Amino acid sequence: MQTAAQARQSSNDSLSGLTFIDILISGATMSGIYTIIVSPQYLSTGSRATLVSNGYTVTPKYYSNDDPSSGNPPAYIISW
């Protein structure tokens, strides 16, 4: 059994290396979907830049009661 520290490191590695996002994209493409919506907790500035440099579009998603001027979107739309 892995230790809690190992589990935390594996989770951090998955998020920082975009493994989690890649799994979501793979699942979406297998279903014929061209867009996913992801919480900002899964996308750092660097990971957004990596997605864009690989041809993805990353757009902030605001809902009706959100303040777009806050700079903190509740989600991001990733499309291809």
Chimera marker file (.cmm) of the C-alpha trace (Angstrom):
<marker_set name="trace">
<marker id="1" x="0.000" y="0.000" z="0.000" r="1" g="1" b="0" radius="0.5"/>
<marker id="2" x="1.292" y="3.460" z="-0.857" r="1" g="1" b="0" radius="0.5"/>
<marker id="3" x="1.783" y="5.994" z="1.871" r="1" g="1" b="0" radius="0.5"/>
<marker id="4" x="-0.288" y="9.160" z="2.109" r="1" g="1" b="0" radius="0.5"/>
<marker id="5" x="2.745" y="11.173" z="0.968" r="1" g="1" b="0" radius="0.5"/>
<marker id="6" x="3.128" y="8.966" z="-2.112" r="1" g="1" b="0" radius="0.5"/>
<marker id="7" x="-0.576" y="9.269" z="-2.915" r="1" g="1" b="0" radius="0.5"/>
<marker id="8" x="-0.387" y="13.064" z="-2.597" r="1" g="1" b="0" radius="0.5"/>
<marker id="9" x="2.678" y="13.183" z="-4.856" r="1" g="1" b="0" radius="0.5"/>
<marker id="10" x="0.981" y="10.975" z="-7.449" r="1" g="1" b="0" radius="0.5"/>
<marker id="11" x="-2.058" y="13.263" z="-7.422" r="1" g="1" b="0" radius="0.5"/>
<marker id="12" x="0.120" y="16.356" z="-7.764" r="1" g="1" b="0" radius="0.5"/>
<marker id="13" x="2.078" y="14.770" z="-10.615" r="1" g="1" b="0" radius="0.5"/>
<marker id="14" x="-1.144" y="13.864" z="-12.409" r="1" g="1" b="0" radius="0.5"/>
<marker id="15" x="-2.454" y="17.413" z="-12.194" r="1" g="1" b="0" radius="0.5"/>
<marker id="16" x="0.791" y="19.175" z="-13.050" r="1" g="1" b="0" radius="0.5"/>
<marker id="17" x="1.494" y="16.869" z="-15.980" r="1" g="1" b="0" radius="0.5"/>
<marker id="18" x="-2.031" y="17.270" z="-17.389" r="1" g="1" b="0" radius="0.5"/>
<marker id="19" x="-2.671" y="13.528" z="-17.031" r="1" g="1" b="0" radius="0.5"/>
<marker id="20" x="-6.094" y="14.195" z="-15.521" r="1" g="1" b="0" radius="0.5"/>
<marker id="21" x="-7.049" y="16.601" z="-18.320" r="1" g="1" b="0" radius="0.5"/>
<marker id="22" x="-5.751" y="14.159" z="-20.941" r="1" g="1" b="0" radius="0.5"/>
<marker id="23" x="-7.981" y="11.425" z="-19.483" r="1" g="1" b="0" radius="0.5"/>
<marker id="24" x="-11.000" y="13.759" z="-19.641" r="1" g="1" b="0" radius="0.5"/>
<marker id="25" x="-10.204" y="14.729" z="-23.235" r="1" g="1" b="0" radius="0.5"/>
<marker id="26" x="-9.730" y="11.101" z="-24.256" r="1" g="1" b="0" radius="0.5"/>
<marker id="27" x="-13.074" y="10.150" z="-22.746" r="1" g="1" b="0" radius="0.5"/>
<marker id="28" x="-14.803" y="13.067" z="-24.452" r="1" g="1" b="0" radius="0.5"/>
<marker id="29" x="-13.314" y="12.284" z="-27.856" r="1" g="1" b="0" radius="0.5"/>
<marker id="30" x="-14.418" y="8.649" z="-27.567" r="1" g="1" b="0" radius="0.5"/>
<marker id="31" x="-17.950" y="9.994" z="-27.092" r="1" g="1" b="0" radius="0.5"/>
<marker id="32" x="-17.724" y="12.389" z="-30.041" r="1" g="1" b="0" radius="0.5"/>
<marker id="33" x="-17.556" y="15.471" z="-27.821" r="1" g="1" b="0" radius="0.5"/>
<marker id="34" x="-15.377" y="18.482" z="-28.731" r="1" g="1" b="0" radius="0.5"/>
<marker id="35" x="-15.491" y="20.374" z="-25.424" r="1" g="1" b="0" radius="0.5"/>
<marker id="36" x="-15.004" y="19.739" z="-21.713" r="1" g="1" b="0" radius="0.5"/>
<marker id="37" x="-15.626" y="22.032" z="-18.736" r="1" g="1" b="0" radius="0.5"/>
<marker id="38" x="-12.990" y="21.899" z="-16.010" r="1" g="1" b="0" radius="0.5"/>
<marker id="39" x="-12.705" y="23.475" z="-12.576" r="1" g="1" b="0" radius="0.5"/>
<marker id="40" x="-9.854" y="26.005" z="-12.259" r="1" g="1" b="0" radius="0.5"/>
<marker id="41" x="-8.329" y="23.908" z="-9.490" r="1" g="1" b="0" radius="0.5"/>
<marker id="42" x="-7.171" y="21.498" z="-12.210" r="1" g="1" b="0" radius="0.5"/>
<marker id="43" x="-5.613" y="24.156" z="-14.461" r="1" g="1" b="0" radius="0.5"/>
<marker id="44" x="-2.620" y="26.239" z="-13.502" r="1" g="1" b="0" radius="0.5"/>
<marker id="45" x="-1.418" y="29.109" z="-15.667" r="1" g="1" b="0" radius="0.5"/>
<marker id="46" x="1.299" y="26.830" z="-17.016" r="1" g="1" b="0" radius="0.5"/>
<marker id="47" x="-1.073" y="24.009" z="-17.854" r="1" g="1" b="0" radius="0.5"/>
<marker id="48" x="-3.410" y="26.420" z="-19.673" r="1" g="1" b="0" radius="0.5"/>
<marker id="49" x="-0.426" y="27.662" z="-21.692" r="1" g="1" b="0" radius="0.5"/>
<marker id="50" x="0.555" y="24.074" z="-22.507" r="1" g="1" b="0" radius="0.5"/>
<marker id="51" x="-2.951" y="23.294" z="-23.731" r="1" g="1" b="0" radius="0.5"/>
<marker id="52" x="-3.029" y="26.419" z="-25.914" r="1" g="1" b="0" radius="0.5"/>
<marker id="53" x="0.404" y="25.659" z="-27.362" r="1" g="1" b="0" radius="0.5"/>
<marker id="54" x="-0.916" y="22.217" z="-28.293" r="1" g="1" b="0" radius="0.5"/>
<marker id="55" x="-3.846" y="23.656" z="-30.243" r="1" g="1" b="0" radius="0.5"/>
<marker id="56" x="-6.594" y="23.672" z="-27.617" r="1" g="1" b="0" radius="0.5"/>
<marker id="57" x="-8.776" y="26.662" z="-26.863" r="1" g="1" b="0" radius="0.5"/>
<marker id="58" x="-9.103" y="27.454" z="-23.148" r="1" g="1" b="0" radius="0.5"/>
<marker id="59" x="-11.886" y="29.926" z="-22.332" r="1" g="1" b="0" radius="0.5"/>
<marker id="60" x="-13.070" y="31.119" z="-18.907" r="1" g="1" b="0" radius="0.5"/>
<marker id="61" x="-16.652" y="30.038" z="-18.183" r="1" g="1" b="0" radius="0.5"/>
<marker id="62" x="-18.788" y="32.439" z="-16.169" r="1" g="1" b="0" radius="0.5"/>
<marker id="63" x="-22.310" y="31.734" z="-15.022" r="1" g="1" b="0" radius="0.5"/>
<marker id="64" x="-25.181" y="34.224" z="-14.729" r="1" g="1" b="0" radius="0.5"/>
<marker id="65" x="-24.414" y="35.346" z="-11.154" r="1" g="1" b="0" radius="0.5"/>
<marker id="66" x="-20.625" y="35.533" z="-11.565" r="1" g="1" b="0" radius="0.5"/>
<marker id="67" x="-18.638" y="38.734" z="-11.811" r="1" g="1" b="0" radius="0.5"/>
<marker id="68" x="-16.320" y="38.444" z="-14.846" r="1" g="1" b="0" radius="0.5"/>
<marker id="69" x="-14.254" y="41.364" z="-13.556" r="1" g="1" b="0" radius="0.5"/>
<marker id="70" x="-13.209" y="39.295" z="-10.521" r="1" g="1" b="0" radius="0.5"/>
<marker id="71" x="-10.674" y="37.437" z="-12.677" r="1" g="1" b="0" radius="0.5"/>
<marker id="72" x="-11.599" y="34.137" z="-11.025" r="1" g="1" b="0" radius="0.5"/>
<marker id="73" x="-13.818" y="32.111" z="-13.342" r="1" g="1" b="0" radius="0.5"/>
<marker id="74" x="-15.633" y="29.173" z="-11.756" r="1" g="1" b="0" radius="0.5"/>
<marker id="75" x="-14.669" y="26.951" z="-14.695" r="1" g="1" b="0" radius="0.5"/>
<marker id="76" x="-12.766" y="26.740" z="-17.956" r="1" g="1" b="0" radius="0.5"/>
<marker id="77" x="-14.004" y="25.411" z="-21.275" r="1" g="1" b="0" radius="0.5"/>
<marker id="78" x="-11.386" y="23.394" z="-23.131" r="1" g="1" b="0" radius="0.5"/>
<marker id="79" x="-12.228" y="22.782" z="-26.766" r="1" g="1" b="0" radius="0.5"/>
<marker id="80" x="-10.525" y="21.293" z="-29.812" r="1" g="1" b="0" radius="0.5"/>
<link id1="1" id2="2" r="1" g="1" b="0" radius="0.2"/>
<link id1="2" id2="3" r="1" g="1" b="0" radius="0.2"/>
<link id1="3" id2="4" r="1" g="1" b="0" radius="0.2"/>
<link id1="4" id2="5" r="1" g="1" b="0" radius="0.2"/>
<link id1="5" id2="6" r="1" g="1" b="0" radius="0.2"/>
<link id1="6" id2="7" r="1" g="1" b="0" radius="0.2"/>
<link id1="7" id2="8" r="1" g="1" b="0" radius="0.2"/>
<link id1="8" id2="9" r="1" g="1" b="0" radius="0.2"/>
<link id1="9" id2="10" r="1" g="1" b="0" radius="0.2"/>
<link id1="10" id2="11" r="1" g="1" b="0" radius="0.2"/>
<link id1="11" id2="12" r="1" g="1" b="0" radius="0.2"/>
<link id1="12" id2="13" r="1" g="1" b="0" radius="0.2"/>
<link id1="13" id2="14" r="1" g="1" b="0" radius="0.2"/>
<link id1="14" id2="15" r="1" g="1" b="0" radius="0.2"/>
<link id1="15" id2="16" r="1" g="1" b="0" radius="0.2"/>
<link id1="16" id2="17" r="1" g="1" b="0" radius="0.2"/>
<link id1="17" id2="18" r="1" g="1" b="0" radius="0.2"/>
<link id1="18" id2="19" r="1" g="1" b="0" radius="0.2"/>
<link id1="19" id2="20" r="1" g="1" b="0" radius="0.2"/>
<link id1="20" id2="21" r="1" g="1" b="0" radius="0.2"/>
<link id1="21" id2="22" r="1" g="1" b="0" radius="0.2"/>
<link id1="22" id2="23" r="1" g="1" b="0" radius="0.2"/>
<link id1="23" id2="24" r="1" g="1" b="0" radius="0.2"/>
<link id1="24" id2="25" r="1" g="1" b="0" radius="0.2"/>
<link id1="25" id2="26" r="1" g="1" b="0" radius="0.2"/>
<link id1="26" id2="27" r="1" g="1" b="0" radius="0.2"/>
<link id1="27" id2="28" r="1" g="1" b="0" radius="0.2"/>
<link id1="28" id2="29" r="1" g="1" b="0" radius="0.2"/>
<link id1="29" id2="30" r="1" g="1" b="0" radius="0.2"/>
<link id1="30" id2="31" r="1" g="1" b="0" radius="0.2"/>
<link id1="31" id2="32" r="1" g="1" b="0" radius="0.2"/>
<link id1="32" id2="33" r="1" g="1" b="0" radius="0.2"/>
<link id1="33" id2="34" r="1" g="1" b="0" radius="0.2"/>
<link id1="34" id2="35" r="1" g="1" b="0" radius="0.2"/>
<link id1="35" id2="36" r="1" g="1" b="0" radius="0.2"/>
<link id1="36" id2="37" r="1" g="1" b="0" radius="0.2"/>
<link id1="37" id2="38" r="1" g="1" b="0" radius="0.2"/>
<link id1="38" id2="39" r="1" g="1" b="0" radius="0.2"/>
<link id1="39" id2="40" r="1" g="1" b="0" radius="0.2"/>
<link id1="40" id2="41" r="1" g="1" b="0" radius="0.2"/>
<link id1="41" id2="42" r="1" g="1" b="0" radius="0.2"/>
<link id1="42" id2="43" r="1" g="1" b="0" radius="0.2"/>
<link id1="43" id2="44" r="1" g="1" b="0" radius="0.2"/>
<link id1="44" id2="45" r="1" g="1" b="0" radius="0.2"/>
<link id1="45" id2="46" r="1" g="1" b="0" radius="0.2"/>
<link id1="46" id2="47" r="1" g="1" b="0" radius="0.2"/>
<link id1="47" id2="48" r="1" g="1" b="0" radius="0.2"/>
<link id1="48" id2="49" r="1" g="1" b="0" radius="0.2"/>
<link id1="49" id2="50" r="1" g="1" b="0" radius="0.2"/>
<link id1="50" id2="51" r="1" g="1" b="0" radius="0.2"/>
<link id1="51" id2="52" r="1" g="1" b="0" radius="0.2"/>
<link id1="52" id2="53" r="1" g="1" b="0" radius="0.2"/>
<link id1="53" id2="54" r="1" g="1" b="0" radius="0.2"/>
<link id1="54" id2="55" r="1" g="1" b="0" radius="0.2"/>
<link id1="55" id2="56" r="1" g="1" b="0" radius="0.2"/>
<link id1="56" id2="57" r="1" g="1" b="0" radius="0.2"/>
<link id1="57" id2="58" r="1" g="1" b="0" radius="0.2"/>
<link id1="58" id2="59" r="1" g="1" b="0" radius="0.2"/>
<link id1="59" id2="60" r="1" g="1" b="0" radius="0.2"/>
<link id1="60" id2="61" r="1" g="1" b="0" radius="0.2"/>
<link id1="61" id2="62" r="1" g="1" b="0" radius="0.2"/>
<link id1="62" id2="63" r="1" g="1" b="0" radius="0.2"/>
<link id1="63" id2="64" r="1" g="1" b="0" radius="0.2"/>
<link id1="64" id2="65" r="1" g="1" b="0" radius="0.2"/>
<link id1="65" id2="66" r="1" g="1" b="0" radius="0.2"/>
<link id1="66" id2="67" r="1" g="1" b="0" radius="0.2"/>
<link id1="67" id2="68" r="1" g="1" b="0" radius="0.2"/>
<link id1="68" id2="69" r="1" g="1" b="0" radius="0.2"/>
<link id1="69" id2="70" r="1" g="1" b="0" radius="0.2"/>
<link id1="70" id2="71" r="1" g="1" b="0" radius="0.2"/>
<link id1="71" id2="72" r="1" g="1" b="0" radius="0.2"/>
<link id1="72" id2="73" r="1" g="1" b="0" radius="0.2"/>
<link id1="73" id2="74" r="1" g="1" b="0" radius="0.2"/>
<link id1="74" id2="75" r="1" g="1" b="0" radius="0.2"/>
<link id1="75" id2="76" r="1" g="1" b="0" radius="0.2"/>
<link id1="76" id2="77" r="1" g="1" b="0" radius="0.2"/>
<link id1="77" id2="78" r="1" g="1" b="0" radius="0.2"/>
<link id1="78" id2="79" r="1" g="1" b="0" radius="0.2"/>
<link id1="79" id2="80" r="1" g="1" b="0" radius="0.2"/>
</marker_set>
